[in-house]
Amino acid sequence: MSAAHGPVLELLGVTKTYGDVRALGDAHLTVHRGELLAVVGPSGSGKSTMLNIMGTLTRPTSGTVRVAGYDVEALSDRELSALRATQIGFVFQQFHLARGVAALDSVADGLLYSGTPLRERRRLAERTLRRVGLGHRLLNEPHQLSGGERQRVAIARAVLGDPPLLLADEPTGALDSRSGAAVMDLLHELHRGGTTVVIITHDRDIAAALPREVRVRDGRIAYDSGRAGRPDGAGRSDHVGEGAVLSRDGVST
């Protein structure tokens, strides 16, 4: 695959059904490189389904998904894995850190299947841990870290390969308010460094504090502040409730 230009992520008329249940319907969303936005909605709204589709973890029932310009439907499983590995970083509410494994190796394992030698993986992991403020915790195991520190390790692992898109699923959900604020500060810092960050959350306060807010309700995009105030109305889809719907390098295989 070669380098792609344009938006880092596009959903075009995306629908996902499970039997007779429509989890997501006719979603249109474009995320441009360098954006920081929230996808917000209550439990059962469809935001988790949208996350899985954006992250190429689930294929849609219909519609088009493009990541870094590549049509997900046109990719083989091998190509899709390569796209996911190089273009997308994931941060989840649960930290998914192995018991008994030091922070340095937890992060270095993010490049385990890249063919990078162990010494280089650890060098890159140390650099990334220092970037997220954990240079003093390199050899600490998960039980020796606070919740906020464990989430920072998970974030370091997600951004180790410098993916252009970071998907953060309820990144503060398992944290106290102070640790949650520190993690949000870190995500803002990563955004300022050039990473496109999409935060999936049920917290309206977090969403309202970000430059762009996309609200999901009953399996549909109900509002997208990225479309608010645009005079041409281009890219509009159906209205649901509050407003109009809208939306690094190549992958080696």
BAVO-912923 format. One record per residue (C-alpha): residue in three letters; chain; y, x negated, z. Coordinates in steps of 0.25 Angstrom, whole numbers, plus 5000, padded with zeros to 4 digits. Example, Ala and Ser with C-alpha at 12.3 -4.5 7.8 and 13.67 -1.06 7.14 Angstrom:
% BAVO-912923
+-------+-------+------+------+------+
! lumfi ! vexba !    Y !    X !    Z !
+-------+-------+------+------+------+
!   ALA !     A ! 4982 ! 4951 ! 5031 !
!   SER !     A ! 4996 ! 4945 ! 5029 !
+-------+-------+------+------+------+
% end
This chain:
% BAVO-912923
+-------+-------+------+------+------+
! lumfi ! vexba !    Y !    X !    Z !
+-------+-------+------+------+------+
!   MET !     A ! 5000 ! 5000 ! 5000 !
!   SER !     A ! 5014 ! 4995 ! 4997 !
!   ALA !     A ! 5027 ! 4997 ! 5005 !
!   ALA !     A ! 5033 ! 5011 ! 5005 !
!   HIS !     A ! 5047 ! 5016 ! 5007 !
!   GLY !     A ! 5054 ! 5028 ! 5012 !
!   PRO !     A ! 5051 ! 5036 ! 5024 !
!   VAL !     A ! 5041 ! 5031 ! 5034 !
!   LEU !     A ! 5035 ! 5044 ! 5036 !
!   GLU !     A ! 5034 ! 5058 ! 5028 !
!   LEU !     A ! 5028 ! 5071 ! 5031 !
!   LEU !     A ! 5029 ! 5080 ! 5019 !
!   GLY !     A ! 5024 ! 5094 ! 5021 !
!   VAL !     A ! 5013 ! 5090 ! 5031 !
!   THR !     A ! 5004 ! 5100 ! 5037 !
!   LYS !     A ! 4992 ! 5097 ! 5046 !
!   THR !     A ! 4982 ! 5108 ! 5049 !
!   TYR !     A ! 4969 ! 5108 ! 5058 !
!   GLY !     A ! 4961 ! 5120 ! 5053 !
!   ASP !     A ! 4970 ! 5132 ! 5055 !
!   VAL !     A ! 4980 ! 5125 ! 5063 !
!   ARG !     A ! 4992 ! 5119 ! 5057 !
!   ALA !     A ! 4997 ! 5107 ! 5066 !
!   LEU !     A ! 5008 ! 5103 ! 5056 !
!   GLY !     A ! 5014 ! 5111 ! 5045 !
!   ASP !     A ! 5023 ! 5106 ! 5033 !
!   ALA !     A ! 5029 ! 5095 ! 5040 !
!   HIS !     A ! 5040 ! 5087 ! 5033 !
!   LEU !     A ! 5045 ! 5074 ! 5040 !
!   THR !     A ! 5051 ! 5061 ! 5034 !
!   VAL !     A ! 5053 ! 5049 ! 5044 !
!   HIS !     A ! 5061 ! 5038 ! 5038 !
!   ARG !     A ! 5060 ! 5023 ! 5042 !
!   GLY !     A ! 5068 ! 5020 ! 5055 !
!   GLU !     A ! 5068 ! 5034 ! 5061 !
!   LEU !     A ! 5066 ! 5038 ! 5075 !
!   LEU !     A ! 5061 ! 5052 ! 5077 !
!   ALA !     A ! 5054 ! 5062 ! 5086 !
!   VAL !     A ! 5043 ! 5072 ! 5082 !
!   VAL !     A ! 5044 ! 5082 ! 5093 !
!   GLY !     A ! 5037 ! 5095 ! 5097 !
!   PRO !     A ! 5028 ! 5101 ! 5108 !
!   SER !     A ! 5013 ! 5100 ! 5109 !
!   GLY !     A ! 5006 ! 5106 ! 5097 !
!   SER !     A ! 5019 ! 5106 ! 5088 !
!   GLY !     A ! 5012 ! 5097 ! 5078 !
!   LYS !     A ! 5019 ! 5084 ! 5081 !
!   SER !     A ! 5006 ! 5077 ! 5084 !
!   THR !     A ! 5000 ! 5081 ! 5071 !
!   MET !     A ! 5013 ! 5076 ! 5064 !
!   LEU !     A ! 5011 ! 5063 ! 5072 !
!   ASN !     A ! 4997 ! 5061 ! 5067 !
!   ILE !     A ! 5001 ! 5064 ! 5053 !
!   MET !     A ! 5013 ! 5055 ! 5053 !
!   GLY !     A ! 5004 ! 5044 ! 5058 !
!   THR !     A ! 4993 ! 5047 ! 5048 !
!   LEU !     A ! 4983 ! 5049 ! 5059 !
!   THR !     A ! 4981 ! 5063 ! 5053 !
!   ARG !     A ! 4982 ! 5067 ! 5038 !
!   PRO !     A ! 4990 ! 5080 ! 5035 !
!   THR !     A ! 4983 ! 5093 ! 5030 !
!   SER !     A ! 4994 ! 5093 ! 5019 !
!   GLY !     A ! 5007 ! 5087 ! 5016 !
!   THR !     A ! 5011 ! 5072 ! 5014 !
!   VAL !     A ! 5012 ! 5061 ! 5024 !
!   ARG !     A ! 5019 ! 5048 ! 5020 !
!   VAL !     A ! 5020 ! 5036 ! 5029 !
!   ALA !     A ! 5028 ! 5024 ! 5024 !
!   GLY !     A ! 5028 ! 5031 ! 5010 !
!   TYR !     A ! 5013 ! 5032 ! 5009 !
!   ASP !     A ! 5006 ! 5046 ! 5007 !
!   VAL !     A ! 4996 ! 5046 ! 5018 !
!   GLU !     A ! 4987 ! 5056 ! 5011 !
!   ALA !     A ! 4986 ! 5046 ! 4999 !
!   LEU !     A ! 4981 ! 5035 ! 5008 !
!   SER !     A ! 4966 ! 5031 ! 5011 !
!   ASP !     A ! 4962 ! 5030 ! 5026 !
!   ARG !     A ! 4963 ! 5015 ! 5025 !
!   GLU !     A ! 4977 ! 5016 ! 5019 !
!   LEU !     A ! 4981 ! 5026 ! 5029 !
!   SER !     A ! 4976 ! 5017 ! 5041 !
!   ALA !     A ! 4984 ! 5005 ! 5035 !
!   LEU !     A ! 4997 ! 5014 ! 5034 !
!   ARG !     A ! 4995 ! 5019 ! 5048 !
!   ALA !     A ! 4993 ! 5005 ! 5053 !
!   THR !     A ! 5005 ! 4999 ! 5046 !
!   GLN !     A ! 5015 ! 5010 ! 5046 !
!   ILE !     A ! 5013 ! 5018 ! 5059 !
!   GLY !     A ! 5013 ! 5015 ! 5074 !
!   PHE !     A ! 5008 ! 5025 ! 5084 !
!   VAL !     A ! 5012 ! 5027 ! 5098 !
!   PHE !     A ! 5005 ! 5038 ! 5106 !
!   GLN !     A ! 5008 ! 5044 ! 5120 !
!   GLN !     A ! 4995 ! 5038 ! 5125 !
!   PHE !     A ! 4996 ! 5023 ! 5124 !
!   HIS !     A ! 4982 ! 5020 ! 5119 !
!   LEU !     A ! 4981 ! 5006 ! 5126 !
!   ALA !     A ! 4967 ! 5000 ! 5128 !
!   ARG !     A ! 4964 ! 4998 ! 5143 !
!   GLY !     A ! 4963 ! 4983 ! 5146 !
!   VAL !     A ! 4971 ! 4978 ! 5134 !
!   ALA !     A ! 4984 ! 4971 ! 5136 !
!   ALA !     A ! 4996 ! 4976 ! 5129 !
!   LEU !     A ! 4997 ! 4964 ! 5120 !
!   ASP !     A ! 4983 ! 4967 ! 5114 !
!   SER !     A ! 4985 ! 4982 ! 5114 !
!   VAL !     A ! 4997 ! 4980 ! 5105 !
!   ALA !     A ! 4990 ! 4969 ! 5097 !
!   ASP !     A ! 4978 ! 4978 ! 5094 !
!   GLY !     A ! 4988 ! 4987 ! 5086 !
!   LEU !     A ! 4985 ! 4976 ! 5075 !
!   LEU !     A ! 4970 ! 4975 ! 5077 !
!   TYR !     A ! 4966 ! 4980 ! 5063 !
!   SER !     A ! 4978 ! 4973 ! 5056 !
!   GLY !     A ! 4970 ! 4960 ! 5054 !
!   THR !     A ! 4981 ! 4953 ! 5062 !
!   PRO !     A ! 4975 ! 4941 ! 5071 !
!   LEU !     A ! 4975 ! 4944 ! 5086 !
!   ARG !     A ! 4985 ! 4933 ! 5089 !
!   GLU !     A ! 4995 ! 4939 ! 5079 !
!   ARG !     A ! 4992 ! 4953 ! 5085 !
!   ARG !     A ! 4995 ! 4949 ! 5099 !
!   ARG !     A ! 5008 ! 4941 ! 5094 !
!   LEU !     A ! 5013 ! 4954 ! 5087 !
!   ALA !     A ! 5009 ! 4963 ! 5099 !
!   GLU !     A ! 5016 ! 4954 ! 5109 !
!   ARG !     A ! 5029 ! 4955 ! 5100 !
!   THR !     A ! 5028 ! 4970 ! 5100 !
!   LEU !     A ! 5026 ! 4971 ! 5115 !
!   ARG !     A ! 5038 ! 4963 ! 5117 !
!   ARG !     A ! 5045 ! 4972 ! 5108 !
!   VAL !     A ! 5042 ! 4984 ! 5116 !
!   GLY !     A ! 5046 ! 4977 ! 5129 !
!   LEU !     A ! 5032 ! 4973 ! 5134 !
!   GLY !     A ! 5032 ! 4958 ! 5132 !
!   HIS !     A ! 5029 ! 4957 ! 5147 !
!   ARG !     A ! 5016 ! 4966 ! 5146 !
!   LEU !     A ! 5008 ! 4959 ! 5135 !
!   LEU !     A ! 4996 ! 4957 ! 5143 !
!   ASN !     A ! 4997 ! 4970 ! 5152 !
!   GLU !     A ! 4986 ! 4980 ! 5150 !
!   PRO !     A ! 4989 ! 4995 ! 5149 !
!   HIS !     A ! 4986 ! 4998 ! 5164 !
!   GLN !     A ! 4997 ! 4987 ! 5167 !
!   LEU !     A ! 5008 ! 4994 ! 5159 !
!   SER !     A ! 5016 ! 5006 ! 5162 !
!   GLY !     A ! 5016 ! 5019 ! 5153 !
!   GLY !     A ! 5028 ! 5014 ! 5146 !
!   GLU !     A ! 5023 ! 5000 ! 5144 !
!   ARG !     A ! 5010 ! 5006 ! 5138 !
!   GLN !     A ! 5017 ! 5014 ! 5128 !
!   ARG !     A ! 5025 ! 5002 ! 5124 !
!   VAL !     A ! 5012 ! 4995 ! 5121 !
!   ALA !     A ! 5008 ! 5006 ! 5113 !
!   ILE !     A ! 5021 ! 5006 ! 5105 !
!   ALA !     A ! 5020 ! 4991 ! 5103 !
!   ARG !     A ! 5006 ! 4993 ! 5097 !
!   ALA !     A ! 5011 ! 5004 ! 5088 !
!   VAL !     A ! 5023 ! 4995 ! 5083 !
!   LEU !     A ! 5015 ! 4982 ! 5082 !
!   GLY !     A ! 5014 ! 4982 ! 5067 !
!   ASP !     A ! 5028 ! 4987 ! 5065 !
!   PRO !     A ! 5025 ! 5000 ! 5059 !
!   PRO !     A ! 5037 ! 5007 ! 5053 !
!   LEU !     A ! 5033 ! 5020 ! 5059 !
!   LEU !     A ! 5030 ! 5023 ! 5074 !
!   LEU !     A ! 5024 ! 5036 ! 5078 !
!   ALA !     A ! 5025 ! 5038 ! 5093 !
!   ASP !     A ! 5018 ! 5050 ! 5099 !
!   GLU !     A ! 5024 ! 5055 ! 5112 !
!   PRO !     A ! 5026 ! 5040 ! 5116 !
!   THR !     A ! 5033 ! 5044 ! 5129 !
!   GLY !     A ! 5023 ! 5055 ! 5133 !
!   ALA !     A ! 5015 ! 5047 ! 5143 !
!   LEU !     A ! 5027 ! 5040 ! 5149 !
!   ASP !     A ! 5037 ! 5043 ! 5160 !
!   SER !     A ! 5051 ! 5045 ! 5156 !
!   ARG !     A ! 5056 ! 5031 ! 5159 !
!   SER !     A ! 5044 ! 5025 ! 5151 !
!   GLY !     A ! 5046 ! 5035 ! 5140 !
!   ALA !     A ! 5060 ! 5032 ! 5138 !
!   ALA !     A ! 5057 ! 5017 ! 5137 !
!   VAL !     A ! 5047 ! 5020 ! 5126 !
!   MET !     A ! 5057 ! 5028 ! 5119 !
!   ASP !     A ! 5067 ! 5017 ! 5120 !
!   LEU !     A ! 5056 ! 5008 ! 5113 !
!   LEU !     A ! 5054 ! 5018 ! 5102 !
!   HIS !     A ! 5069 ! 5018 ! 5099 !
!   GLU !     A ! 5069 ! 5003 ! 5099 !
!   LEU !     A ! 5057 ! 5002 ! 5089 !
!   HIS !     A ! 5065 ! 5012 ! 5081 !
!   ARG !     A ! 5077 ! 5003 ! 5081 !
!   GLY !     A ! 5068 ! 4992 ! 5076 !
!   GLY !     A ! 5065 ! 5000 ! 5064 !
!   THR !     A ! 5052 ! 5008 ! 5067 !
!   THR !     A ! 5052 ! 5022 ! 5063 !
!   VAL !     A ! 5048 ! 5030 ! 5076 !
!   VAL !     A ! 5042 ! 5044 ! 5076 !
!   ILE !     A ! 5040 ! 5050 ! 5090 !
!   ILE !     A ! 5032 ! 5062 ! 5092 !
!   THR !     A ! 5035 ! 5069 ! 5105 !
!   HIS !     A ! 5036 ! 5082 ! 5113 !
!   ASP !     A ! 5048 ! 5077 ! 5120 !
!   ARG !     A ! 5061 ! 5084 ! 5114 !
!   ASP !     A ! 5070 ! 5074 ! 5122 !
!   ILE !     A ! 5064 ! 5062 ! 5115 !
!   ALA !     A ! 5064 ! 5069 ! 5102 !
!   ALA !     A ! 5079 ! 5073 ! 5103 !
!   ALA !     A ! 5083 ! 5059 ! 5107 !
!   LEU !     A ! 5078 ! 5053 ! 5094 !
!   PRO !     A ! 5086 ! 5052 ! 5081 !
!   ARG !     A ! 5076 ! 5062 ! 5074 !
!   GLU !     A ! 5068 ! 5074 ! 5079 !
!   VAL !     A ! 5057 ! 5081 ! 5072 !
!   ARG !     A ! 5052 ! 5094 ! 5080 !
!   VAL !     A ! 5038 ! 5099 ! 5077 !
!   ARG !     A ! 5034 ! 5113 ! 5081 !
!   ASP !     A ! 5022 ! 5122 ! 5078 !
!   GLY !     A ! 5017 ! 5111 ! 5067 !
!   ARG !     A ! 5030 ! 5111 ! 5060 !
!   ILE !     A ! 5043 ! 5102 ! 5060 !
!   ALA !     A ! 5053 ! 5111 ! 5066 !
!   TYR !     A ! 5065 ! 5102 ! 5066 !
!   ASP !     A ! 5068 ! 5088 ! 5060 !
!   SER !     A ! 5082 ! 5082 ! 5065 !
!   GLY !     A ! 5080 ! 5072 ! 5053 !
!   ARG !     A ! 5083 ! 5084 ! 5044 !
!   ALA !     A ! 5094 ! 5090 ! 5052 !
!   GLY !     A ! 5108 ! 5090 ! 5046 !
!   ARG !     A ! 5103 ! 5085 ! 5032 !
!   PRO !     A ! 5112 ! 5092 ! 5022 !
!   ASP !     A ! 5102 ! 5092 ! 5010 !
!   GLY !     A ! 5090 ! 5098 ! 5017 !
!   ALA !     A ! 5081 ! 5090 ! 5009 !
!   GLY !     A ! 5067 ! 5089 ! 5014 !
!   ARG !     A ! 5068 ! 5102 ! 5022 !
!   SER !     A ! 5055 ! 5110 ! 5025 !
!   ASP !     A ! 5053 ! 5123 ! 5032 !
!   HIS !     A ! 5061 ! 5126 ! 5044 !
!   VAL !     A ! 5054 ! 5128 ! 5057 !
!   GLY !     A ! 5063 ! 5132 ! 5069 !
!   GLU !     A ! 5074 ! 5122 ! 5071 !
!   GLY !     A ! 5077 ! 5114 ! 5058 !
!   ALA !     A ! 5073 ! 5109 ! 5045 !
!   VAL !     A ! 5060 ! 5101 ! 5042 !
!   LEU !     A ! 5060 ! 5089 ! 5036 !
!   SER !     A ! 5053 ! 5070 ! 5035 !
!   ARG !     A ! 5036 ! 4997 ! 5032 !
!   ASP !     A ! 5030 ! 4991 ! 5025 !
!   GLY !     A ! 5018 ! 4995 ! 5016 !
!   VAL !     A ! 5004 ! 4996 ! 5021 !
!   SER !     A ! 4993 ! 4986 ! 5018 !
!   THR !     A ! 4979 ! 4990 ! 5016 !
+-------+-------+------+------+------+
% end
